[in-house]
Amino acid sequence: MFDASKIESMIGPSLLAMGYSVVRISFSGGRRPTLQIMTERTDDAPMTVDDCATVSHTVSALLDVADPIESTYTLEISSPGIDRPLTRRGDYERFAGFETQIELQQPLEGRRRFRGKLLGLEGDNAKLQVGADTVTLPLGAISRAKLVLTDELIAATQPQNRT
């Protein structure tokens, strides 16, 4: 059985020492099973093809030794991209102010999907401004969250605008 946290504990420390952090790990089955590991640089610089190759070589070596997945699979290393998923608690603070799509596991007051301006965290809840309303969404109830590609987000990711 696939265990993303087990794989993250195997590769995370080495990647962190190299200046990368794990954003998400997923495994898709089917005819050609794929292990996707999404990483980003800890210095917030954009990921390059060379970064992905470096991460790929390291992760491949670590997984070859530990062999956590019994079947054959394709290893895919990727960057989160501009319209990145929000997977860690800190992402909700880091990307506050940007338009976000959030999907819940179960409906909250009849809704599962929300889109609005991310306001950050309040305790264990993400705060989202949806129109004139502020919505509080429990982090534990979120099944998927990602930034929405907007002109504002693109402008913020340009090298001259990075801090």
N, C-alpha and C positions, 0 to 999 in steps of 0.2 A: 504494500500500500504506500502511496506517495505521501511524504511528510515534509512540507515546505520548511517548517521550523527546524527540522533535523538538518536539512541541507543548508539552511542559513547558518546554523551553528557550526557547520563544517567549513564553510567558505568565508563567512563574514569577517572573522578576525584577520585573516590574511589579506582580504580586500581592503579592510580598513587601514591596515598597516601600509598598504600601497597607495592610499589616498582615494579610495572608492567606498561607497556604501551601497548596500542592497536596497532597492526600492520595492521589488516584488519578485516572487518566484512562483511560477505556475507550470503545470504539467498537463499537456493535452494528449490524449490517447489516439486511437484510430490506426490507420494503416501505417503512418509514420509518426510514432510518438515523438513529442518535442518537449524538452525541458527549456523553458524560457526564463532567463535570469535578467532582470532589468536592474541596471546600476547607474549611479551618477557619481560625479567627482565630489569629494568632500569640500573642495575649494570653490564650489558653485560655478566653475568654468564649464563651458559646453563640452559634452563628450564628443570625441573624435573617433574616426574609424580605427586609428592606432590605439586609442584607449580601449575600445571594444576588443581588439585583437589581444591586447595585453591581458585584459580580464579573462578572455576566453582561454588563453594558454594556462593561466594560473588555475582557473576553475576546473578545466579539463584534467589537469594533473591531480588536483585534490580529489575530484570525484573518481578518477581511475583507481586511486589508492583505497578510498573508502567504499566504493561501489554500492551506493545507497539505493540504486534502482536496478531491479533484477533484469528487466527486459532491455533490449537495445533501444536507443533513442538518439535524437539529434539534439545537440546542445546549441541554443540560440542565445547570444548575448545582445542586449539592446539598451538603448538609453530611454529615459522616460518621455523624451520629446517635450515640446512646448505645452501641449494640452495633456499633460501628465496625469497619471492617477494619483490620488491622495491615499496613501496606504499607511502612513504612520501618524501618530498623534501630532508630532511637530509640524507636519505638512499643513495642518489646519490653521496654525498660527503663521507659519512662513508665507503662506499664500493668501492670507487675509486681504481683502480688498479686490480680489479678482472674481470674475463670474465662474460659477461652479455648478456642476450637475451632480446631484446626490440621489442614489436609489436605495431604498430601505428593503430589508428582508421581508417585513410585514407592513401593511398599510398603517399609517398614523393619521387618524381622523379622516379616513377614506382615501388617503394618497400614499403612493409609494415613491413617486418621482418628484424631485424638487429642483428648481433652477433659479439661481439668484446670486447676489453678491455675498461672498464668504466674509463673515465678520469675526471669525476666529473661534476660540473655545471658551466655554464657561463650564468649569468642572469637567464632567465626562460627556459634555454635549457640544456639538458643532452648532454655531449660530449662523443663520443664513437670512439675508434680507430678500424677501420675495415680494416685489412690488412695494407696497406701503407697510407690509407686515414683516415682523421678525419671527422666524421659525426656529425652534430649538429641536435638534435631532440627536438622539442618543448615539454616541459613537458605536456602541455595541450592536446597534440595530442597522448600521449602514452596511450594505452589501457591496456597493460600488460608489466611488466618488472620483470625479476628475475635473480638471480645469477645462473651461470652454475657450476655444481659440477665438480671441477677440483682438482688435487693433491695439487695445490697451495692454494686453498680455504680450503681444509681439513686440511692442515698443519697450516694455520692461525687460525683455530678454536680450535686447541689443547690447553689444559690448560696451558702448559708451554710457549705458544706463545702469550697468551692474555696479554693485557696491562691494 
